[in-house]
Amino acid sequence: MVEEGVLMVREFDPEKDCLGVEDVERRCEVGPSGKMSLFTDLLGDPVCRIRHSPTFLMLVAETGDEKEIVGLIRGCIKTVTCGKKLSRNGKNTNDLSKPLPVYTKVAYILGLRVSPSHRRMGIGLKLVSRMEKWFSENGAEYSYIATDNDNQASVKLFTDRCGYAKFRTPSILVQPVFAHRVNVPKRVTILRLAPSDAETLYRRRFSTTEFFPRDIDTVLNNKLNLGTYIAVPAGTYCNESWPGVDKFLSDSPESWAVLSVWNSKAVFMLEVRGASPLRRGLAKITRIVDRAFPWLRIPSVPEVFRPFGLHFLYGLGGDGPQSVRLMKALCGFAHNMAKESGCGVVATEVSSHEPLRLGIPHWKRLSCDEDLWCMKRLGEDYSDGSVGDWTKSPPGLTIFVDPREF
Ligand SMILES: CC(C)(COP(=O)(O)OP(=O)(O)OC[C@H]1O[C@@H](n2cnc3c(N)ncnc32)[C@H](O)[C@@H]1OP(=O)(O)O)[C@@H](O)C(=O)NCCC(=O)NCCS
């Protein structure tokens, strides 16, 4: 164990800690050593993955003697849906059956790193408990983390030592961006919604979805948000005949689908390291051929062996018998957007039970079937009364993954 006084946990100071933090990040390889692994370049801003959240904090662990940074942790807090209840508004009998969201303040831990030279000394544990203290002081009722199911150190730290329970296992679906454009069927019309229309649509149709952020308007108006797109069967509307979101919701077409696009490329870059020269060579050949003959639509491997960016798809939803087909068209449209922006991949994260996932193209090899979310109830004074202990609730069909935290 690291003795008290020998190690200090304090708030990250952007003036003097950037180099030390970068050094820890570089030395912490997430993924099995000796195999291919994914590196994240935070573009010189260690706080970039939390700075768009309403409340956030980054802590560093520093040795007392040499003032060396040996550990770090990031956390953020926001208000999200944890369940639903039936409306008790007696004035309008229609309202009685309308489910309303139950909100709670939830905290999220990400980017926990301890230098390999200082592991198994209790530093990770200390960083987590200091972060949880800050969560509780700021009114958070739950704390959760997402980790790779195979990351034994992280799973054991949170479940065995910090009291977290395995909670959800959504899937991260990743599709490479090809050198050719993907065909978007003519039988589908895709319209871009104004942020205010998108907000109304999400609040009315998605606010009872688990993890729906109460400040969805802030998300949609963020400069990283590249737009919300809705797909309907061709002939339903065009840009000129879009009736407005109120009419759309009161008289929806039989089938529709929606998604929003987030520009993660402006936040961080990724790089696949450790690939053999043979693998890199084969990937390059597919790319050259795809670029030379785009009409052949060869599913080529993008240049992931040097830094590449991604677009994140979120707020996926829809209704009706053709919604899977419409979602597929939206994903094709989003692929072409990502291609124009020079991204390497398009990614999304959905519930393992998500009915629309059949319409989300992805490569299994690049995706993660079970991203393990572990959760802990922090206090005894809850706002989720009618829902009970959220950590014990069964998973729903869908989940809202906040693009600010991907
Ligand atoms: C996960 C990580 C932060 C743990 O940091 P750490 O300072 O070594 O952890 P601690 O010393 O506080 O360990 C606390 C407990 O976690 C568990 N644990 C930590 N590392 C473990 C390992 N390699 N194998 C099994 N259990 C482990 C143990 O229960 C341990 O208690 P013990 O030492 O009394 O048995 C560190 O291994 C790391 O930086 N890994 C790479 C980055 C990463 O995976 N981050 C997590 C993403 S969410």
PDBQT file of the ligand as one rigid body, heavy atoms in Angstrom, charges set to zero:
ROOT
HETATM    1  C1  LIG A 501      -7.239  -0.867 -13.321  1.00  0.00    +0.000 C 
HETATM    2  C2  LIG A 501      -6.130  -0.042 -12.651  1.00  0.00    +0.000 C 
HETATM    3  C3  LIG A 501      -6.541   1.422 -12.663  1.00  0.00    +0.000 C 
HETATM    4  C4  LIG A 501      -5.969  -0.535 -11.195  1.00  0.00    +0.000 C 
HETATM    5  O1  LIG A 501      -5.072   0.352 -10.532  1.00  0.00    +0.000 OA
HETATM    6  P1  LIG A 501      -4.203  -0.094  -9.256  1.00  0.00    +0.000 P 
HETATM    7  O2  LIG A 501      -3.684   1.115  -8.616  1.00  0.00    +0.000 OA
HETATM    8  O3  LIG A 501      -3.230  -1.138  -9.662  1.00  0.00    +0.000 OA
HETATM    9  O4  LIG A 501      -5.322  -0.771  -8.347  1.00  0.00    +0.000 OA
HETATM   10  P2  LIG A 501      -5.242  -0.988  -6.757  1.00  0.00    +0.000 P 
HETATM   11  O5  LIG A 501      -3.826  -1.239  -6.349  1.00  0.00    +0.000 OA
HETATM   12  O6  LIG A 501      -5.937   0.124  -6.082  1.00  0.00    +0.000 OA
HETATM   13  O7  LIG A 501      -6.050  -2.341  -6.608  1.00  0.00    +0.000 OA
HETATM   14  C5  LIG A 501      -7.230  -2.431  -5.860  1.00  0.00    +0.000 C 
HETATM   15  C6  LIG A 501      -7.861  -3.783  -6.101  1.00  0.00    +0.000 C 
HETATM   16  O8  LIG A 501      -8.247  -3.921  -7.487  1.00  0.00    +0.000 OA
HETATM   17  C7  LIG A 501      -8.054  -5.289  -7.887  1.00  0.00    +0.000 C 
HETATM   18  N1  LIG A 501      -6.986  -5.355  -8.892  1.00  0.00    +0.000 N 
HETATM   19  C8  LIG A 501      -6.188  -4.362  -9.294  1.00  0.00    +0.000 A 
HETATM   20  N2  LIG A 501      -5.345  -4.798 -10.262  1.00  0.00    +0.000 NA
HETATM   21  C9  LIG A 501      -5.615  -6.107 -10.454  1.00  0.00    +0.000 A 
HETATM   22  C10 LIG A 501      -5.108  -7.087 -11.322  1.00  0.00    +0.000 A 
HETATM   23  N3  LIG A 501      -4.112  -6.818 -12.195  1.00  0.00    +0.000 N 
HETATM   24  N4  LIG A 501      -5.653  -8.311 -11.280  1.00  0.00    +0.000 NA
HETATM   25  C11 LIG A 501      -6.638  -8.620 -10.421  1.00  0.00    +0.000 A 
HETATM   26  N5  LIG A 501      -7.175  -7.708  -9.557  1.00  0.00    +0.000 NA
HETATM   27  C12 LIG A 501      -6.665  -6.466  -9.577  1.00  0.00    +0.000 A 
HETATM   28  C13 LIG A 501      -7.646  -6.042  -6.652  1.00  0.00    +0.000 C 
HETATM   29  O9  LIG A 501      -8.832  -6.458  -5.999  1.00  0.00    +0.000 OA
HETATM   30  C14 LIG A 501      -6.968  -4.971  -5.852  1.00  0.00    +0.000 C 
HETATM   31  O10 LIG A 501      -6.934  -5.230  -4.492  1.00  0.00    +0.000 OA
HETATM   32  P3  LIG A 501      -5.678  -6.067  -3.869  1.00  0.00    +0.000 P 
HETATM   33  O11 LIG A 501      -4.427  -5.476  -4.453  1.00  0.00    +0.000 OA
HETATM   34  O12 LIG A 501      -5.808  -5.845  -2.415  1.00  0.00    +0.000 OA
HETATM   35  O13 LIG A 501      -5.892  -7.484  -4.302  1.00  0.00    +0.000 OA
HETATM   36  C15 LIG A 501      -4.772  -0.237 -13.382  1.00  0.00    +0.000 C 
HETATM   37  O14 LIG A 501      -4.527  -1.614 -13.515  1.00  0.00    +0.000 OA
HETATM   38  C16 LIG A 501      -4.682   0.419 -14.743  1.00  0.00    +0.000 C 
HETATM   39  O15 LIG A 501      -4.349   1.597 -14.872  1.00  0.00    +0.000 OA
HETATM   40  N6  LIG A 501      -5.001  -0.350 -15.815  1.00  0.00    +0.000 N 
HETATM   41  C17 LIG A 501      -4.929   0.169 -17.202  1.00  0.00    +0.000 C 
HETATM   42  C18 LIG A 501      -6.028   1.152 -17.476  1.00  0.00    +0.000 C 
HETATM   43  C19 LIG A 501      -7.393   0.580 -17.193  1.00  0.00    +0.000 C 
HETATM   44  O16 LIG A 501      -7.687  -0.557 -17.516  1.00  0.00    +0.000 OA
HETATM   45  N7  LIG A 501      -8.260   1.405 -16.612  1.00  0.00    +0.000 N 
HETATM   46  C20 LIG A 501      -9.593   1.044 -16.224  1.00  0.00    +0.000 C 
HETATM   47  C21 LIG A 501     -10.562   1.469 -17.259  1.00  0.00    +0.000 C 
HETATM   48  S1  LIG A 501     -12.144   1.628 -16.516  1.00  0.00    +0.000 SA
ENDROOT
TORSDOF 0
